[in-house]
Amino acid sequence: MIRLVGNALRACAAALTVALLSLSGASAQSGDPIRIGVGLALTGAGAAPSKVIQTSLEIWRDDVNAKGGILGRPVQLVILDDQSTPANVPNIYTKLITVDKVDLLLGPYGTNFVAPAMPTIIQNKKMTISFTAIGINDKFKYDKYFSMVSVGPQGVNAFSIGFFDLAAKQNPKPQTVAILAADAEFAQSSAQGAREEIKKHGFKLVYDQSYPPSTTDFAPVMRAVQAANPDIVYIGAYPPDNVGIIRAANEIGLSPKMFGGAMIGMLVTPIKVQLGPIANGLIVGENFAAAAAPKIPGSSDFLKRYSAKASAAGIDPLGFAWGPFAYAAGQTLVQAVTETKSLDHDTLAAYMKKASFKTVAGDFSFAADGEWSKARQVWTQVQNAQPSNLDQFREGKAQPIVWPPEDATGTLIYPYGEARKK
């Protein structure tokens, strides 16, 4: 009997030790959760990038809670689906603020969704950090808006500056340019930035056309581009269009000296893997390139963990274009709340305007308009891509950075036709 009591006491002591150890990281989590509201397109056309963002935020939440939460409180995400419909966004953020009564906001994702959220956010005097939206505060000029994207003060021009800077450095210098862009907000904004860069470098614009977003057959469009015989072809297009444009260009044998631009589809891993060698030679603007990750502390580790979760979830297995920015937005909130010891939106916004941040998306600070104070956009070129090979894109081997020079991990293959031979 004494032996049984002794064993029971030892078991209780062991259990208490385990409980105390498990609480050592979470002991600070004694308060109510800090609830963070996010509107994302979890269904519909925008679901692919939004699910990358969702998964990355969930990794961040788990990391934070494993370390004891924020201000002694665990983090809880409240994510609502806007169904890829911009008209749904105002009600999503109204619900998050007034019904769910979240403490903090993030999102939405993308220019077309952030813009309709802004009046609601402004009316309620809330702060948010959006994901990869461009030029939002050009219109709203709101002091509690922040953007998690690396275009900085260059705005939409960031989607063409490096492209035309590369063109201007070639010898002999190319002379003529064709622009083809979807008749939609981001693509048109990118095209306008390209026109300004064309003038800056003295190129001649010989073709400048838009196409309806509903277009599925790009052969006639690309034949029209080919008939203009441009030295440079600049594209502003969304993911489904990218596939049609690239395949049509391949079929007709389009061979300018440079081909690329704001081709959002080339940021989507399954599309790159699907296209393989057909994409060789394309020059693509990127917010975050695979080849940059090893230079950023914590980035490679995050992306490795993201990839494991993404594979299980059946979403973009690499997630470079959106994942690091989502996790970085969470890191930014942690730093701001921890340093100010506050959840007051005015206090947090004032701190964020003055602070600098070290994140898995890189080091940055915010300018007065909420954009990054310095542009970090890079340009990559698809080189020597093989069919159906995911791993060639994992470390940036098949898509080295070719601009800016200080970040380059490879050399531009010029002209485009030479890269196509590789």
Buried (B, 14 or more C-beta within 10 A) or exposed (E): EEEEEEEEEEEEEEEEEEEEEEEEEBEBBEEEBBBBBBBBBBBEEBBBBBBBBBBBBBBBBEBBBEEBBBBEBBBBBBBBBBBBBBEBBBBBBBBBBEEEEBBBBBBBBBBBBBBBBBEBBBEBEBBBBBBBBBBBBEEBEBBBBBBBBBBBEBBBBBBBBBBBBBBBEBEEEBBBBBBBBBEBBBBBBBBBBBBEBBEBBEBEBBBBBBBEBEBEEBEEBBBBBBEBEBBBBBBBBBBBBBBBBBBBBBEBEBBBBBBBBBBBBBBBBBBBBBBBBBBBBBBBBBBBBBBBBEEBEBBBEBBEBBBEBBEEBEBBBBBBBBBBBBBBBBBBBBBBBEEBEBBEBEBBBBBBBEBEBBBBBBEBEBBEBBBBBBBBBBBBBBBBBEEEBEEBBBBBBBBBBBBBEEBBBBEBBBBBBEBBEE
